Amino acid sequence: MMNDEQRGAMKFNSYIVELMHREETLTANVLVAGEPVSCNFKKIAPDLFIVLFKEQVEFAFLQNVEFKKGDKTMVVLLPLLSKFNKRKLTKLSRLLSEDSPGGRDKFHILANLASIDKFVKMDELLDFFSIDHETLVAFLLEIELKKKLKVISLNNLSVTSYENYQEYRDQLNAIFTECYTGRNQVLKFSEIEAKIKLPQSSIFFRYLLHTFTDDFSFKIKKDKLLFKKLALSENEKESLGEVADLLKKHKLTIFGIENITKLSTLSNKEIYDTLWLLIESGEVVQLNERYFIFTGELNKIINKLKKYKRNQGEMIDIQGLRELTLYTRKYIIALFEYFDAQQITARVDNLRKILLAA
């Protein structure tokens, strides 16, 4: 990351300035570092003009710049970082007005720039506003917590309005949901780019993708997304419901694959696929390679262990767990092995120490 000295002063071709002049346009010479420089003015609001220079020049916030003739003075308010249409210029004029809620406070201006332009690189304004990088980072993170804007990159202090961020997220959510329900495993960046009108090469594009990693299960591979988990097909839903209902009907809250084989007409592949879906959905927990248990039943056993620890002590054996669950020895051993692996219990000779908080 560049410090202030390495970055150097930022110069711009155009600025918004305050100037008392009745004409809509004018050409004049102003003094830049004591030298006269020609520039063109265009009015955008009463007493506000855009001033355009052929070469880039450096000014500071609220700097008074005299005209060569000495008959006028302009006050520099903001460099133009991008082109603005009439609607944006109107909003910008209101923001820079002395009568605005924040007046001419530089932090108020910075906080509201992202509501006018979709993306703003704040580091380009550090010199103009005489703010160091660390101070601006702290300020941006503070107003991000208030959901006023989103900081895309702390390197160049690229930001966008929270409204703009949420709009893009809504669009992406619709695209991902369509892929998920349509069982499309691959989604190319070019398809996303075409739909949301955001370059895939931008930092914001990648930033947005990563905000969905908790909502959708996918991997990012070069120029596409690979979805690892898709919506269930009708056949999968039927198999899922059939297996769960059969097991519950026969009160098999803990079970092995052989139990499903005896109860259903599903093929081995369908049984394994269904078990995987039950585990992925969180309805079932796999104890080991052979045995499985419904999550609700597992939670009940864990609560019984906590109660056991409170009333009978922290050590328990196979018989103790059998009395709590009424399960056979093979299931008790599978449960203890699972609890050991999850650090719910710890083996001490032929006993288990309950590690849960009572």
C-alpha positions as CSV (number, residue, x, y, z in Angstrom):
1,M,0.0,0.0,0.0
2,M,1.4,3.4,-0.9
3,N,1.8,6.0,1.7
4,D,1.1,9.7,1.2
5,E,4.6,10.6,0.0
6,Q,4.8,7.6,-2.4
7,R,1.4,8.4,-4.0
8,G,2.2,12.0,-4.7
9,A,-0.3,14.8,-5.1
10,M,-3.5,14.2,-7.1
11,K,-4.2,16.6,-9.9
12,F,-7.4,16.9,-11.9
13,N,-8.7,18.5,-15.1
14,S,-12.0,19.7,-13.7
15,Y,-13.4,21.0,-10.5
16,I,-16.7,22.2,-9.0
17,V,-16.3,25.8,-7.7
18,E,-18.3,28.5,-6.1
19,L,-18.3,31.6,-8.3
20,M,-20.5,34.7,-8.4
21,H,-21.2,35.3,-12.1
22,R,-24.5,35.8,-13.9
23,E,-23.5,34.3,-17.3
24,E,-24.0,30.5,-17.9
25,T,-20.5,30.1,-19.4
26,L,-17.2,32.0,-19.5
27,T,-13.6,31.6,-20.4
28,A,-11.0,33.2,-18.1
29,N,-7.4,33.0,-16.7
30,V,-7.0,32.0,-13.1
31,L,-3.8,32.0,-11.1
32,V,-2.4,28.5,-10.4
33,A,0.8,28.6,-8.3
34,G,1.1,32.3,-9.3
35,E,0.9,31.6,-13.0
36,P,-2.2,32.4,-15.2
37,V,-3.9,29.4,-16.6
38,S,-6.8,29.4,-19.1
39,C,-10.0,27.6,-18.2
40,N,-13.6,27.3,-19.2
41,F,-16.6,27.6,-16.8
42,K,-20.1,26.1,-17.1
43,K,-22.8,27.0,-14.6
44,I,-24.6,24.0,-12.9
45,A,-26.5,25.8,-10.2
46,P,-26.7,29.4,-8.8
47,D,-23.1,30.4,-7.9
48,L,-21.8,26.9,-8.8
49,F,-19.7,26.1,-11.9
50,I,-17.7,23.3,-13.4
51,V,-14.3,24.7,-14.3
52,L,-12.3,22.7,-17.0
53,F,-8.6,23.0,-17.6
54,K,-6.6,21.6,-20.6
55,E,-3.9,20.3,-18.3
56,Q,-4.3,18.8,-14.8
57,V,-4.0,21.2,-11.9
58,E,-3.9,20.8,-8.2
59,F,-6.2,22.6,-5.8
60,A,-7.3,22.0,-2.2
61,F,-10.7,21.9,-0.5
62,L,-12.1,25.5,0.0
63,Q,-9.0,27.0,-1.6
64,N,-9.6,30.6,-2.9
65,V,-8.3,31.0,-6.4
66,E,-8.0,34.5,-7.9
67,F,-8.6,35.4,-11.5
68,K,-5.7,37.0,-13.4
69,K,-7.5,40.3,-13.7
70,G,-8.1,40.3,-9.9
71,D,-11.8,41.1,-10.3
72,K,-13.1,37.6,-9.2
73,T,-12.3,34.8,-6.8
74,M,-13.5,31.2,-7.0
75,V,-13.8,28.7,-4.1
76,V,-12.8,25.2,-4.9
77,L,-15.3,22.6,-3.6
78,L,-14.6,19.3,-5.3
79,P,-12.7,17.7,-8.2
80,L,-14.8,15.8,-10.7
81,L,-13.8,12.1,-10.5
82,S,-16.2,11.1,-13.3
83,K,-18.7,12.4,-15.8
84,F,-22.1,13.4,-14.3
85,N,-25.4,13.7,-16.0
86,K,-27.8,16.5,-15.1
87,R,-29.6,14.6,-12.4
88,K,-26.3,13.7,-10.6
89,L,-25.0,17.3,-11.0
90,T,-28.2,18.5,-9.3
91,K,-27.7,16.1,-6.4
92,L,-24.0,17.1,-6.2
93,S,-24.9,20.8,-6.1
94,R,-27.3,20.2,-3.2
95,L,-24.6,18.3,-1.3
96,L,-22.0,21.1,-1.8
97,S,-24.4,23.9,-0.9
98,E,-23.5,25.8,2.3
99,D,-27.2,25.4,3.3
100,S,-27.1,21.6,3.1
101,P,-27.5,19.7,6.4
102,G,-23.8,19.0,6.7
103,G,-22.7,22.4,5.3
104,R,-19.3,22.4,3.8
105,D,-17.9,19.7,6.1
106,K,-15.5,17.5,4.2
107,F,-16.5,14.3,6.0
108,H,-20.2,15.0,5.3
109,I,-19.3,15.4,1.6
110,L,-17.2,12.1,1.5
111,A,-20.0,10.2,3.3
112,N,-22.5,11.2,0.6
113,L,-20.5,11.0,-2.6
114,A,-21.3,7.3,-3.0
115,S,-25.0,8.1,-3.1
116,I,-24.4,10.2,-6.2
117,D,-21.9,8.1,-8.1
118,K,-22.2,4.3,-8.0
119,F,-18.5,3.8,-7.3
120,V,-16.0,6.2,-5.7
121,K,-12.3,5.7,-5.1
122,M,-11.8,7.8,-2.0
123,D,-8.0,7.6,-2.0
124,E,-8.0,10.0,-4.9
125,L,-9.4,12.7,-2.6
126,L,-7.0,12.3,0.3
127,D,-4.7,15.1,-0.8
128,F,-7.6,17.4,-1.8
129,F,-9.3,17.1,1.6
130,S,-6.0,16.9,3.5
131,I,-6.9,13.6,5.2
132,D,-4.5,10.8,5.9
133,H,-5.3,7.2,4.8
134,E,-5.8,5.8,8.3
135,T,-8.2,8.5,9.3
136,L,-10.4,8.0,6.2
137,V,-10.4,4.2,6.7
138,A,-11.6,4.6,10.2
139,F,-14.3,7.1,9.1
140,L,-15.5,4.9,6.2
141,L,-15.7,1.8,8.4
142,E,-17.7,3.7,11.0
143,I,-20.4,4.9,8.5
144,E,-20.4,1.4,6.9
145,L,-21.7,0.1,10.2
146,K,-24.6,2.5,9.8
147,K,-25.3,0.9,6.4
148,K,-24.7,4.2,4.6
149,L,-22.1,2.7,2.2
150,K,-20.0,-0.4,1.6
151,V,-16.2,-0.4,1.5
152,I,-15.2,-2.6,-1.4
153,S,-11.4,-2.2,-1.0
154,L,-9.4,-0.8,1.8
155,N,-6.4,-0.5,-0.5
156,N,-7.8,2.2,-2.8
157,L,-10.7,3.0,-0.5
158,S,-13.2,2.1,-3.2
159,V,-16.8,2.5,-1.9
160,T,-20.4,2.2,-3.1
161,S,-23.6,3.2,-1.6
162,Y,-25.4,0.6,0.5
163,E,-28.4,1.0,-1.7
164,N,-26.3,0.2,-4.8
165,Y,-24.7,-2.7,-3.0
166,Q,-28.1,-4.2,-2.0
167,E,-29.5,-3.7,-5.5
168,Y,-26.6,-5.8,-7.0
169,R,-27.1,-8.4,-4.2
170,D,-30.8,-8.7,-5.0
171,Q,-30.0,-9.3,-8.7
172,L,-27.3,-11.9,-7.9
173,N,-29.6,-13.7,-5.4
174,A,-32.2,-14.0,-8.1
175,I,-29.6,-15.4,-10.6
176,F,-28.2,-17.9,-8.0
177,T,-31.7,-19.0,-7.0
178,E,-32.7,-19.6,-10.6
179,C,-29.5,-21.8,-11.0
180,Y,-30.2,-23.6,-7.8
181,T,-33.9,-24.4,-8.5
182,G,-33.1,-25.1,-12.2
183,R,-30.3,-27.6,-11.1
184,N,-27.7,-25.8,-13.2
185,Q,-24.3,-26.7,-11.8
186,V,-22.2,-24.3,-13.8
187,L,-22.7,-20.5,-14.0
188,K,-20.2,-18.5,-16.2
189,F,-19.0,-15.1,-15.1
190,S,-19.9,-13.8,-18.6
191,E,-23.6,-14.7,-18.0
192,I,-23.6,-12.9,-14.6
193,E,-21.8,-9.9,-16.2
194,A,-24.5,-9.6,-19.0
195,K,-27.4,-9.7,-16.5
196,I,-26.2,-7.3,-13.8
197,K,-24.1,-5.0,-16.1
198,L,-21.0,-5.2,-13.9
199,P,-17.5,-6.0,-15.3
200,Q,-16.3,-9.4,-14.1
201,S,-12.8,-7.9,-13.9
202,S,-13.8,-5.4,-11.2
203,I,-13.1,-5.9,-7.5
204,F,-16.7,-5.3,-6.7
205,F,-17.8,-8.2,-8.9
206,R,-15.6,-10.6,-6.9
207,Y,-16.6,-9.0,-3.7
208,L,-20.3,-9.6,-4.4
209,L,-19.7,-13.3,-5.2
210,H,-17.9,-13.9,-1.9
211,T,-20.9,-12.4,0.0
212,F,-23.0,-15.3,-1.2
213,T,-20.7,-18.1,0.0
214,D,-22.8,-18.7,3.1
215,D,-26.1,-18.6,1.2
216,F,-25.2,-20.9,-1.7
217,S,-22.7,-23.8,-1.8
218,F,-20.3,-23.1,-4.8
219,K,-16.7,-23.0,-5.8
220,I,-15.1,-20.2,-7.7
221,K,-13.1,-21.5,-10.7
222,K,-11.4,-19.0,-12.9
223,D,-14.3,-17.7,-15.0
224,K,-17.2,-19.6,-13.5
225,L,-19.0,-20.8,-10.5
226,L,-19.5,-24.5,-9.7
227,F,-22.5,-25.2,-7.5
228,K,-21.9,-28.1,-5.1
229,K,-25.5,-28.3,-3.8
230,L,-28.6,-28.0,-6.0
231,A,-32.4,-28.1,-5.4
232,L,-33.8,-31.6,-5.0
233,S,-35.5,-33.2,-8.0
234,E,-39.0,-34.6,-7.5
235,N,-37.6,-38.2,-7.4
236,E,-35.1,-37.2,-4.7
237,K,-37.8,-35.5,-2.7
238,E,-40.0,-38.6,-2.9
239,S,-37.1,-40.9,-1.8
240,L,-36.1,-38.5,1.0
241,G,-39.7,-38.5,2.4
242,E,-40.1,-42.2,1.9
243,V,-37.0,-43.2,3.8
244,A,-37.5,-40.6,6.7
245,D,-41.1,-41.7,7.1
246,L,-40.3,-45.4,7.1
247,L,-37.6,-45.0,9.7
248,K,-39.7,-42.9,12.0
249,K,-42.7,-45.2,11.5
250,H,-40.6,-48.2,12.8
251,K,-39.1,-46.0,15.6
252,L,-35.6,-46.3,14.1
253,T,-34.2,-43.0,15.3
254,I,-30.7,-44.6,15.1
255,F,-30.2,-46.9,12.1
256,G,-27.9,-48.6,9.6
257,I,-28.1,-49.0,5.9
258,E,-29.4,-52.5,6.3
259,N,-32.5,-51.1,8.1
260,I,-33.4,-49.0,5.0
261,T,-32.7,-52.0,2.7
262,K,-35.2,-54.1,4.6
263,L,-37.9,-51.4,4.8
264,S,-37.8,-49.9,1.3
265,T,-37.7,-51.0,-2.3
266,L,-35.0,-48.4,-3.2
267,S,-31.8,-49.5,-5.0
268,N,-28.5,-49.3,-3.2
269,K,-27.6,-46.2,-5.2
270,E,-30.9,-44.5,-4.3
271,I,-30.4,-45.4,-0.6
272,Y,-26.8,-43.9,-0.5
273,D,-28.0,-40.8,-2.4
274,T,-30.9,-40.4,0.0
275,L,-28.7,-40.7,3.0
276,W,-26.4,-38.1,1.6
277,L,-29.3,-35.7,1.1
278,L,-30.6,-36.3,4.7
279,I,-27.1,-35.5,6.0
280,E,-26.8,-32.4,3.8
281,S,-30.2,-31.1,4.9
282,G,-29.2,-31.5,8.5
283,E,-32.0,-34.0,9.3
284,V,-29.6,-36.8,9.9
285,V,-26.0,-37.1,11.4
286,Q,-23.6,-39.8,10.4
287,L,-22.0,-41.4,13.5
288,N,-19.6,-43.6,11.5
289,E,-19.4,-45.4,8.2
290,R,-22.2,-47.8,9.2
291,Y,-24.6,-46.0,11.5
292,F,-26.7,-42.8,11.4
293,I,-29.0,-40.9,13.8
294,F,-31.7,-38.3,13.4
295,T,-30.5,-34.9,14.5
296,G,-33.4,-34.4,16.9
297,E,-32.7,-37.7,18.7
298,L,-29.0,-36.8,18.9
299,N,-29.8,-33.5,20.6
300,K,-32.0,-35.2,23.1
301,I,-29.2,-37.6,24.1
302,I,-26.8,-34.7,24.5
303,N,-29.3,-33.0,26.8
304,K,-29.6,-36.3,28.8
305,L,-25.8,-36.4,29.2
306,K,-25.8,-32.9,30.6
307,K,-28.5,-33.8,33.1
308,Y,-26.6,-37.0,34.0
309,K,-23.5,-35.0,34.7
310,R,-25.4,-32.7,37.0
311,N,-27.1,-35.4,39.0
312,Q,-24.7,-38.4,38.8
313,G,-21.3,-37.1,38.0
314,E,-19.1,-36.6,35.0
315,M,-18.1,-40.3,34.4
316,I,-20.4,-42.6,32.5
317,D,-20.0,-46.2,31.1
318,I,-21.8,-48.2,28.4
319,Q,-24.5,-49.4,30.8
320,G,-25.2,-45.8,31.9
321,L,-25.7,-44.6,28.3
322,R,-27.8,-47.7,27.6
323,E,-30.1,-46.8,30.4
324,L,-30.4,-43.2,29.1
325,T,-31.1,-44.3,25.5
326,L,-32.4,-47.9,25.6
327,Y,-30.2,-48.6,22.6
328,T,-28.3,-51.9,22.1
329,R,-24.5,-52.2,22.7
330,K,-23.6,-51.7,19.0
331,Y,-25.4,-48.4,18.9
332,I,-24.0,-47.3,22.3
333,I,-20.4,-47.9,21.0
334,A,-21.1,-45.9,17.8
335,L,-22.5,-43.0,19.9
336,F,-19.5,-43.0,22.3
337,E,-17.0,-43.0,19.4
338,Y,-18.9,-40.1,17.8
339,F,-19.0,-38.2,21.1
340,D,-15.3,-38.8,21.6
341,A,-14.5,-37.4,18.1
342,Q,-16.7,-34.4,18.7
343,Q,-15.1,-33.8,22.2
344,I,-18.5,-34.3,23.9
345,T,-16.9,-37.1,25.9
346,A,-13.3,-38.3,26.5
347,R,-12.4,-42.0,27.0
348,V,-10.8,-42.8,30.4
349,D,-10.1,-46.6,30.5
350,N,-13.5,-48.2,30.1
351,L,-15.4,-45.1,31.1
352,R,-16.2,-41.8,29.4
353,K,-15.8,-38.4,30.9
354,I,-18.6,-36.0,29.9
355,L,-17.0,-32.8,28.7
356,L,-20.3,-30.9,28.3
357,A,-21.1,-28.0,30.6
358,A,-23.7,-29.3,33.0
